[in-house]
């Protein structure tokens, strides 16, 4: 059970980092390209999947 919690937490941190890097890249370049869009979608998916796993491990 603890492994799921820590895997979920790691996924949340990874997803949040990916979205943050996308945000910083968009500010620096002034525009979001296809890579940044894919990074945003993938990072959000990983974050929420980690949130789901972490929540299921708590029960």
C-alpha positions in Angstrom: 0.0 0.0 0.0 2.8 2.4 0.8 4.4 1.8 -2.6 1.2 3.1 -4.4 1.2 6.2 -2.2 4.8 7.1 -3.0 4.4 6.2 -6.7 1.4 8.5 -6.8 3.3 11.2 -5.0 6.2 10.9 -7.5 3.8 11.1 -10.4 2.2 14.3 -8.9 5.6 15.9 -8.6 6.6 14.9 -12.1 3.3 16.2 -13.6 3.6 19.5 -11.7 7.2 19.9 -12.8 6.2 19.2 -16.5 3.4 21.8 -16.3 5.7 24.3 -14.6 8.4 23.9 -17.3 5.7 24.4 -20.0 4.5 27.6 -18.3 8.0 29.0 -18.0 8.8 28.1 -21.6 5.7 29.8 -22.8 6.5 32.9 -20.9 10.1 33.0 -22.2 9.1 32.4 -25.9 5.9 34.4 -25.8 4.0 31.6 -27.5 3.1 28.0 -26.9 4.1 25.5 -29.6 3.1 21.9 -30.1 5.7 20.6 -27.8 4.5 22.8 -24.9 0.9 21.8 -25.6 1.8 18.1 -25.5 3.9 18.7 -22.3 0.9 20.5 -20.7 -1.5 17.7 -21.5 0.9 14.9 -20.6 1.9 16.6 -17.3 -1.7 17.2 -16.3 -2.6 13.6 -17.1 0.3 12.3 -15.0 -0.5 14.7 -12.1 -4.2 13.5 -12.0 -3.3 9.9 -12.4 -0.9 10.2 -9.5 -3.6 12.0 -7.5 -5.9 9.0 -8.2 -3.2 6.4 -7.1 -2.3 8.4 -4.0 -6.0 8.6 -3.0 -6.6 4.9 -3.6 -3.6 4.0 -1.5 -4.9 6.0 1.5 -8.1 3.9 1.7 
